[in-house]
Amino acid sequence: MKEKARGPARGIRPSARVAGLAGLAAAALAASSCGNKLPEIEAVEWRLESRPAPGGPAYESLSAFASVKDEDGIDNIDQVWVLNDDSAYAWEFTDADWVKATEGGDTWIGASALATPELASMPRGDYRFIVIDAAGQRSEKAFRVSGSFPDRKAPSVSFSRGRLTIGTSWPETLALAFDGAGALLASPGAPAAASSLADAFGKDVAARTAQVAAYGYDPELRMGAFSERIKAR
């Protein structure tokens, strides 16, 4: 997924596990005293998203991405944490499960589908985005999550007789194409009328598309909602 504002928020797959704070404390204690340059977080972008849960109601998740610079090279970043101190929730991820993207000269690192273990509403309030490099040196930046979800349903999606139809009341809506393994292939703007997969996504993507869905987003609220995925084959 990609927001038209400053940072990418490509968050289709769950990435990050909920963890205790002990691992972060250990990483901080292990920080090296050598002369390596500290990593730097220039900005943090976030959004709250409603996601469908199999066999249950939709749940809230958080996507959080940071524009990160490291004079020792961006590949020197070893860990990323997102923390909400008031609730004592902490999500940790590494290059095995974070998403990294480049826009212009900025490199954004983060993850989506961060959720509570009970799939309850995400805590509002102050969060911290923390990056730790291979030498154990860390940098952090605070951001604040606020607001209530608007009274809008997630976009609707149907696929019949080779035609994709998306209904939505969100200010911005994307059509999502997934391959047979569940990986996101493309996320163009949703077609205004019923369309073939080739018209919606292009011939090459259409040939590999196994499932389709939609994502509605309100950039002013920093909130969005995913539809269910449906088969396109």
VEXKOL-922927 format. One record per atom (N, C-alpha, C): residue in three letters; x, z, y. Coordinates in steps of 0.1 Angstrom, whole numbers, padded with zeros to 4 digits, always signed. Each point is the difference from the previous one (the first is absolute). Example, Ala and Ser with C-alpha at 12.3 -4.5 7.8 and 13.67 -1.06 7.14 Angstrom:
ALA+0132+0078-0057/ALA-0009+0000+0012/ALA+0009+0000+0012/SER-0004-0007+0011/SER+0009+0000+0011/SER-0008+0008+0011/
//
This chain:
MET+0009+0000-0012/MET-0009+0000+0012/MET+0009+0000+0012/LYS-0004-0007+0010/LYS+0008+0000+0012/LYS-0009+0002+0012/GLU+0003+0009+0008/GLU-0007+0003+0012/GLU+0005-0009+0011/LYS-0009-0004+0009/LYS+0005-0009+0011/LYS+0008+0008+0011/ALA-0002+0013-0001/ALA+0008+0008+0010/ALA+0015+0001-0005/ARG+0006+0010+0004/ARG+0015+0000-0001/ARG+0005+0001-0014/GLY-0005+0007-0009/GLY+0006+0001-0013/GLY-0008-0005-0011/PRO+0007-0004-0011/PRO-0007-0005-0011/PRO-0006+0012-0008/ALA-0012-0002-0006/ALA-0006+0010-0008/ALA-0005-0007-0012/ARG+0009-0004-0009/ARG-0003-0008-0011/ARG-0005+0009-0011/GLY-0008+0006-0001/GLY-0003+0010-0009/GLY-0011-0003-0010/ILE+0003-0007-0010/ILE-0010-0003-0010/ILE+0002+0010-0012/ARG+0012+0001-0005/ARG+0001+0008-0012/ARG+0004+0014+0004/PRO-0005+0010-0008/PRO+0004+0014+0002/PRO+0016+0001-0002/SER+0006+0007+0008/SER+0015+0001-0001/SER+0004+0014+0002/ALA+0004+0008+0000/ALA+0003+0014+0003/ALA-0008+0010-0007/ARG+0007+0011-0004/ARG-0006+0011-0008/ARG-0001+0012+0009/VAL-0010+0008-0002/VAL+0000+0013+0007/VAL+0009+0009-0006/ALA+0009+0007+0008/ALA+0010+0008-0006/ALA+0001+0013+0008/GLY+0008+0010-0005/GLY+0002+0012+0007/GLY+0011-0002+0011/LEU+0001+0011+0008/LEU+0010-0001+0011/LEU+0014+0003-0005/ALA+0002+0005-0012/ALA+0013+0004-0005/ALA+0010-0011+0000/GLY-0004-0012-0004/GLY+0009-0011-0001/GLY+0005-0004+0014/LEU-0008+0001+0010/LEU+0004-0004+0013/LEU+0010+0011+0005/ALA-0003+0012-0002/ALA+0010+0011+0004/ALA+0013-0002-0007/ALA+0000-0004-0013/ALA+0013-0002-0007/ALA+0007-0011+0006/ALA-0007-0011+0004/ALA+0007-0011+0006/ALA+0006+0004+0013/ALA-0007+0008+0008/ALA+0006+0004+0013/ALA+0012+0009-0002/LEU+0000+0009-0010/LEU+0011+0008-0002/LEU+0013-0008-0005/ALA-0003-0011-0006/ALA+0011-0008-0006/ALA+0006-0010+0011/ALA-0005+0001+0012/ALA+0005-0009+0010/ALA+0015+0001+0002/SER+0006-0012+0001/SER+0015+0000+0001/SER+0004+0002+0014/SER+0012+0006+0001/SER+0006+0002+0013/SER+0009-0011+0005/CYS+0000-0011-0008/CYS+0009-0011+0003/CYS-0005-0007+0013/GLY+0008-0010+0005/GLY-0003-0006+0013/GLY-0010-0011-0001/ASN-0008-0002-0010/ASN-0010-0011-0001/ASN-0010+0002+0011/LYS-0005-0012+0005/LYS-0010+0000+0011/LYS-0014+0004-0006/LEU-0007+0008+0008/LEU-0013+0004-0004/LEU-0010-0012+0001/PRO-0009+0000-0010/PRO-0010-0010+0001/PRO-0009+0003+0012/GLU-0007-0010+0005/GLU-0009+0002+0012/GLU-0014-0006-0003/ILE-0010+0008+0003/ILE-0014-0005+0000/ILE-0004-0003+0014/GLU-0003-0013+0003/GLU-0004-0004+0013/GLU-0015+0001+0003/ALA-0008-0002-0010/ALA-0014+0001+0001/ALA-0007+0002-0013/VAL-0012+0005+0000/VAL-0008+0002-0012/VAL-0014-0006+0002/GLU-0004-0008-0009/GLU-0014-0005+0000/GLU-0008+0005-0012/TRP-0012+0004+0003/TRP-0008+0005-0011/TRP-0014-0006+0000/ARG-0007+0002-0011/ARG-0015-0003+0000/ARG-0006+0007-0012/LEU-0013+0004+0002/LEU-0008+0006-0010/LEU-0008-0011-0007/GLU-0001+0000-0013/GLU-0008-0010-0007/GLU-0009+0006-0011/SER-0011-0006-0001/SER-0010+0003-0010/SER+0002-0009-0012/ARG+0002+0006-0012/ARG+0003-0008-0012/ARG-0010+0003-0011/PRO-0005-0010-0007/PRO-0009+0002-0011/PRO+0007+0007-0012/ALA-0007+0009-0006/ALA+0005+0008-0012/ALA-0008-0004-0012/PRO+0006-0004-0011/PRO-0007-0004-0012/PRO-0009+0011-0004/GLY-0013-0003-0001/GLY-0010+0010-0005/GLY-0003+0011+0009/GLY+0004-0001+0013/GLY-0002+0011+0009/GLY-0002-0005+0014/PRO-0002+0009+0010/PRO-0001-0004+0014/PRO+0013-0004+0006/ALA+0000-0008+0011/ALA+0012-0004+0007/ALA+0007+0013+0005/TYR+0013-0002+0001/TYR+0008+0011+0005/TYR+0009-0004+0011/GLU+0005+0010+0008/GLU+0009-0003+0011/GLU+0015-0001-0004/SER+0007-0009+0006/SER+0015+0000-0003/SER+0006-0003+0014/LEU+0013+0003+0000/LEU+0008-0002+0012/LEU+0011-0010-0003/SER+0002-0010+0010/SER+0011-0009+0000/SER+0009+0005+0011/ALA+0013+0001-0002/ALA+0010+0004+0010/ALA+0012-0008-0001/PHE+0005-0006+0011/PHE+0012-0008+0000/PHE+0008+0003+0012/ALA+0013+0000-0001/ALA+0009+0003+0011/ALA+0010-0011+0002/SER+0003-0003+0013/SER+0010-0009+0003/SER+0013+0008+0000/VAL+0009-0004-0009/VAL+0012+0008-0003/VAL+0013-0008+0003/LYS+0010+0006+0005/LYS+0013-0006+0002/LYS+0010+0009-0005/ASP+0011-0006-0006/ASP+0011+0008-0006/ASP+0012-0008+0002/GLU+0010+0005+0008/GLU+0012-0008+0003/GLU+0008-0002-0013/ASP-0002+0008-0010/ASP+0007-0002-0013/ASP-0007-0011-0009/GLY-0011-0006+0005/GLY-0008-0009-0007/GLY-0013+0005-0005/ILE-0011-0008+0001/ILE-0013+0006-0004/ILE-0001+0003-0015/ASP+0009-0006-0008/ASP+0000+0003-0014/ASP+0006+0014-0002/ASN+0005+0006+0010/ASN+0006+0013-0001/ASN-0011+0011-0001/ILE-0012-0004+0004/ILE-0012+0010-0001/ILE-0003+0002-0014/ASP-0001+0013-0003/ASP-0001+0004-0014/ASP-0014+0006-0004/GLN-0006+0008+0010/GLN-0013+0006-0003/GLN-0008-0001+0013/VAL-0013+0000-0002/VAL-0010+0001+0011/VAL-0010+0010-0004/TRP-0003+0009+0010/TRP-0011+0010-0002/TRP-0010-0001+0011/VAL-0013+0003-0004/VAL-0010+0002+0010/VAL-0006+0013-0003/LEU+0000+0009+0010/LEU-0005+0014-0001/LEU-0011+0003+0009/ASN-0009+0008-0005/ASN-0010+0007+0009/ASN+0002+0015-0002/ASP+0006+0006+0009/ASP+0004+0014-0002/ASP-0012+0010-0001/ASP-0010-0003+0008/ASP-0012+0009-0001/ASP-0006+0001-0013/SER-0001-0011-0007/SER-0006+0000-0014/SER+0010+0002-0011/ALA+0013-0001+0004/ALA+0011+0001-0010/ALA+0001-0012-0010/TYR-0006-0011+0005/TYR+0001-0012-0008/TYR+0013-0007+0003/ALA+0007-0006-0010/ALA+0012-0008+0003/ALA+0000-0011-0010/TRP+0003-0012+0005/TRP+0001-0012-0008/TRP+0014-0006+0001/GLU+0006-0002-0011/GLU+0014-0005-0001/GLU+0001-0013-0006/PHE+0007-0009+0005/PHE+0002-0013-0007/PHE+0014-0005+0003/THR+0005-0009-0009/THR+0013-0006+0001/THR-0001-0015+0000/ASP+0011-0007-0001/ASP-0001-0015+0000/ASP-0007-0005-0013/ALA-0002+0008-0009/ALA-0007-0004-0012/ALA-0015-0002+0003/ASP-0005+0007+0010/ASP-0015-0001+0003/ASP-0004-0001+0014/TRP+0010+0000+0010/TRP-0004-0003+0013/TRP-0001-0015+0003/VAL-0006-0003+0011/VAL-0001-0014+0005/VAL+0009-0001+0012/LYS+0008-0011+0000/LYS+0009-0003+0011/LYS-0003-0014+0005/ALA-0001-0001+0013/ALA-0003-0013+0006/ALA+0007-0001+0013/THR+0003-0013+0004/THR+0007-0002+0013/THR-0009-0008+0009/GLU-0002+0005+0012/GLU-0007-0008+0011/GLU+0009-0001+0012/GLY+0004-0012+0003/GLY+0009-0002+0011/GLY+0014+0006-0004/GLY+0005+0009+0008/GLY+0012+0006-0004/GLY-0002+0014-0005/ASP-0013+0004-0003/ASP-0003+0014-0004/ASP-0002+0000-0015/THR+0005+0010-0006/THR-0002+0002-0015/THR-0010+0012-0001/TRP-0011-0002-0007/TRP-0010+0010-0002/TRP+0000+0005-0015/ILE+0000+0013-0002/ILE+0000+0006-0013/ILE-0012+0010-0001/GLY-0007-0001-0011/GLY-0011+0010-0001/GLY-0008-0003-0013/ALA-0012+0005+0000/ALA-0008-0001-0012/ALA-0015+0001+0004/SER-0008-0004-0009/SER-0015+0001+0002/SER-0006+0008-0011/ALA-0013+0002+0001/ALA-0007+0007-0011/ALA+0005+0014-0002/LEU+0005+0006+0010/LEU+0004+0014-0001/LEU-0013+0009+0000/ALA-0003+0007-0010/ALA-0012+0007-0002/ALA+0002+0015-0005/THR-0010+0008+0002/THR+0001+0014-0005/THR-0002-0001-0015/PRO+0004+0010-0008/PRO-0002+0000-0014/PRO-0015+0000-0004/GLU-0008+0006+0008/GLU-0014+0000-0003/GLU-0008-0012+0006/LEU+0007-0009+0006/LEU-0006-0011+0008/LEU-0010+0005+0010/ALA+0004+0011+0006/ALA-0009+0005+0011/ALA+0004-0007+0013/SER-0007+0003+0011/SER+0003-0006+0013/SER+0015+0003+0004/MET+0007-0009+0006/MET+0013+0002+0004/MET+0000+0010+0012/PRO+0010+0010-0001/PRO+0000+0009+0012/PRO+0003-0007+0013/ARG-0007+0005+0010/ARG+0002-0005+0014/ARG+0011+0010+0006/GLY+0006-0005+0010/GLY+0010+0008+0007/GLY+0014-0006-0001/ASP+0010+0009+0002/ASP+0014-0004+0001/ASP+0006-0003-0014/TYR+0007-0011+0000/TYR+0008-0004-0012/TYR+0015-0002+0004/ARG+0009+0000-0009/ARG+0014-0004+0002/ARG+0004-0011-0009/PHE+0006-0010+0005/PHE+0006-0011-0008/PHE+0015+0003+0000/ILE+0006+0001-0012/ILE+0014+0004-0001/ILE+0007-0010-0009/VAL+0012-0005+0005/VAL+0009-0008-0008/VAL+0013+0007-0002/ILE+0005-0002-0012/ILE+0013+0006-0005/ILE+0009-0011-0005/ASP+0012+0000+0005/ASP+0009-0010-0005/ASP+0008+0004-0012/ALA+0009-0008-0005/ALA+0007+0003-0013/ALA+0009+0012+0002/ALA+0004+0003+0012/ALA+0009+0011+0002/ALA-0008+0013+0002/GLY-0013-0001+0000/GLY-0008+0012+0002/GLY-0004+0003+0014/GLN+0004-0009+0009/GLN-0003+0002+0014/GLN-0014-0005+0003/ARG-0007+0007+0009/ARG-0015-0003+0001/ARG-0003-0001+0015/SER-0011-0007+0002/SER-0007-0002+0013/SER-0015+0001-0002/GLU-0007+0005+0010/GLU-0014+0002-0002/GLU-0007-0004+0013/LYS-0013-0003-0001/LYS-0008-0003+0012/LYS-0014+0004-0003/ALA-0006+0007+0009/ALA-0014+0006-0001/ALA-0010-0011+0003/PHE-0011+0000-0006/PHE-0012-0008+0004/PHE-0013+0008-0003/ARG-0010-0004+0007/ARG-0013+0008-0001/ARG-0011-0009-0005/VAL-0007+0004-0011/VAL-0011-0007-0006/VAL-0013+0007+0005/SER-0009-0008+0006/SER-0012+0005+0005/SER-0012-0010-0002/GLY-0012+0005+0002/GLY-0012-0008+0001/GLY-0008+0001-0013/SER-0012-0005+0001/SER-0010+0000-0011/SER-0003-0015-0003/PHE-0002-0003-0013/PHE-0004-0013-0004/PHE-0012-0005+0007/PRO-0001-0012+0004/PRO-0012-0006+0006/PRO-0011-0002-0011/ASP-0012-0001+0005/ASP-0011-0001-0009/ASP-0001-0015-0004/ARG+0010-0005-0007/ARG+0000-0014-0005/ARG+0003+0000-0015/LYS-0007-0009-0007/LYS+0003-0001-0014/LYS+0013-0009-0002/ALA+0006+0001-0011/ALA+0011-0008-0003/ALA-0005-0015-0001/PRO+0008-0010+0002/PRO-0004-0014-0001/PRO-0005-0002-0014/SER-0010-0010-0001/SER-0005-0004-0013/SER+0007-0013-0004/VAL+0002-0002-0013/VAL+0006-0012-0005/VAL-0008-0005-0012/SER-0002-0013-0001/SER-0006-0006-0011/SER+0008-0013-0003/PHE+0000-0004-0013/PHE+0006-0012-0004/PHE-0009-0007-0010/SER-0006-0011+0003/SER-0009-0007-0008/SER+0001-0015+0001/ARG+0001-0007-0012/ARG+0001-0014+0000/ARG+0012-0005+0008/GLY+0011+0008-0001/GLY+0012-0004+0007/GLY+0001+0002+0014/ARG-0010+0008+0006/ARG-0001+0002+0014/ARG+0002+0015+0003/LEU+0008+0003+0010/LEU+0003+0014+0004/LEU-0009+0003+0012/THR-0007+0010+0000/THR-0008+0004+0012/THR+0003+0015+0003/ILE+0003+0002+0013/ILE+0003+0014+0005/ILE-0009+0003+0011/GLY-0007+0012-0001/GLY-0008+0005+0011/GLY+0007+0012+0006/THR-0001+0001+0013/THR+0007+0011+0007/THR-0006+0004+0013/SER+0002+0012+0004/SER-0004+0005+0014/SER+0012+0005+0007/TRP+0012-0001-0006/TRP+0012+0005+0006/TRP+0006-0010+0011/PRO+0006+0005+0010/PRO+0006-0009+0010/PRO+0010-0010-0005/GLU+0008+0004-0010/GLU+0009-0009-0006/GLU-0002+0001-0016/THR+0000-0012-0006/THR-0001+0001-0015/THR+0009-0010-0006/LEU+0007+0004-0011/LEU+0009-0009-0007/LEU-0005-0002-0014/ALA+0002-0012-0005/ALA-0003-0004-0014/ALA+0013+0003-0008/LEU-0001+0006-0012/LEU+0011+0004-0008/LEU+0000-0007-0013/ALA+0011-0006-0004/ALA+0002-0007-0013/ALA+0010+0008-0008/PHE-0003+0003-0013/PHE+0009+0007-0009/PHE+0003-0009-0012/ASP+0012+0002-0006/ASP+0003-0007-0012/ASP-0005+0008-0012/GLY+0003-0004-0012/GLY-0005+0006-0012/GLY+0006+0014-0002/ALA+0012+0003+0006/ALA+0006+0013-0001/ALA-0005+0009+0011/GLY-0008-0004+0009/GLY-0005+0008+0011/GLY+0008+0000+0013/ALA+0010-0009+0000/ALA+0009-0001+0012/ALA-0007-0009+0011/LEU+0001+0005+0012/LEU-0006-0008+0011/LEU+0007-0013+0002/LEU-0007-0011+0001/LEU+0006-0013+0002/LEU-0002-0005+0014/ALA-0011+0003+0007/ALA-0002-0004+0013/ALA-0011+0008+0007/SER+0000+0001+0013/SER-0010+0007+0007/SER-0004-0006+0013/PRO-0005-0013+0000/PRO-0004-0006+0012/PRO-0013+0005+0006/GLY-0003-0004+0012/GLY-0013+0004+0006/GLY-0012-0005-0009/ALA-0010+0008-0001/ALA-0011-0003-0009/ALA-0007-0013+0005/PRO-0004-0009-0009/PRO-0008-0011+0004/PRO-0014+0003+0005/ALA-0004-0007+0010/ALA-0013+0003+0006/ALA-0012-0004-0008/ALA+0002-0009-0009/ALA-0010-0005-0009/ALA+0005-0001-0014/ALA-0009-0002-0010/ALA+0005-0002-0014/ALA+0010-0010-0001/SER+0011+0003-0007/SER+0011-0009-0001/SER+0006-0001-0014/SER+0007-0011-0003/SER+0007+0000-0013/SER+0013+0008+0002/LEU+0006+0004-0011/LEU+0012+0008+0000/LEU+0011-0008+0007/ALA+0000-0013-0002/ALA+0010-0009+0006/ALA-0001+0000+0015/ASP-0013+0000+0005/ASP-0002+0000+0014/ASP+0004+0014+0006/ALA-0003+0010-0007/ALA+0002+0014+0005/ALA+0015+0004+0000/PHE+0007-0004-0011/PHE+0013+0005-0002/PHE+0011-0011-0001/GLY-0004-0013-0001/GLY+0010-0010-0002/GLY+0000-0003-0015/LYS+0004-0013-0003/LYS-0001-0004-0014/LYS+0010+0008-0009/ASP+0012+0002+0004/ASP+0010+0007-0008/ASP-0005+0014-0004/VAL-0004+0007+0010/VAL-0005+0014-0002/VAL-0013+0000-0009/ALA-0009-0009+0003/ALA-0012-0001-0007/ALA+0002-0002-0015/ALA+0010-0008-0004/ALA+0003-0003-0014/ALA+0005+0013-0007/ARG+0005+0010+0007/ARG+0005+0012-0006/ARG-0009+0012+0002/THR-0011-0002+0007/THR-0009+0011+0003/THR-0009+0004-0012/ALA+0000+0013-0004/ALA-0008+0005-0010/ALA-0011+0009+0005/GLN+0002+0007+0011/GLN-0010+0009+0006/GLN+0000-0002+0015/VAL-0011+0002+0006/VAL-0001+0000+0015/VAL-0007+0012+0005/ALA+0003+0003+0013/ALA-0006+0012+0006/ALA+0000-0003+0015/ALA-0004+0010+0008/ALA+0000-0001+0015/ALA+0004+0013+0006/TYR+0005-0001+0012/TYR+0004+0012+0007/TYR-0004-0001+0014/GLY-0009+0010+0005/GLY-0004+0000+0014/GLY+0008+0011+0007/TYR+0003-0003+0013/TYR+0008+0009+0008/TYR-0004+0000+0014/ASP+0001+0012+0006/ASP-0003+0002+0014/ASP+0013+0005+0007/PRO+0007-0009+0007/PRO+0013+0004+0006/PRO-0001+0011+0010/GLU-0011+0001+0007/GLU-0001+0011+0010/GLU+0000+0014-0007/LEU-0007+0000-0011/LEU-0002+0013-0007/LEU+0012+0003-0010/ARG+0007-0011-0003/ARG+0011+0001-0011/ARG-0007+0004-0013/MET-0011-0006-0003/MET-0007+0002-0013/MET-0005-0013-0006/GLY+0000+0000-0013/GLY-0005-0011-0007/GLY-0006+0003-0013/ALA-0006-0010-0007/ALA-0006+0002-0013/ALA+0002-0012-0009/PHE+0003+0003-0013/PHE+0001-0010-0010/PHE-0013-0001-0008/SER-0002-0013-0004/SER-0011-0002-0009/SER+0005+0002-0014/GLU-0009-0001-0010/GLU+0004+0000-0014/GLU+0006-0014-0002/ARG+0009+0000-0010/ARG+0006-0013-0005/ARG-0010-0006-0010/ILE-0001-0013+0001/ILE-0009-0007-0010/ILE+0008-0012-0006/LYS-0004-0004-0012/LYS+0007-0010-0007/LYS-0002-0014+0007/ALA+0010-0008+0000/ALA-0002-0013+0005/ALA+0004-0011-0010/ARG+0000+0004-0013/ARG+0003-0009-0011/ARG-0009+0003-0011/
//
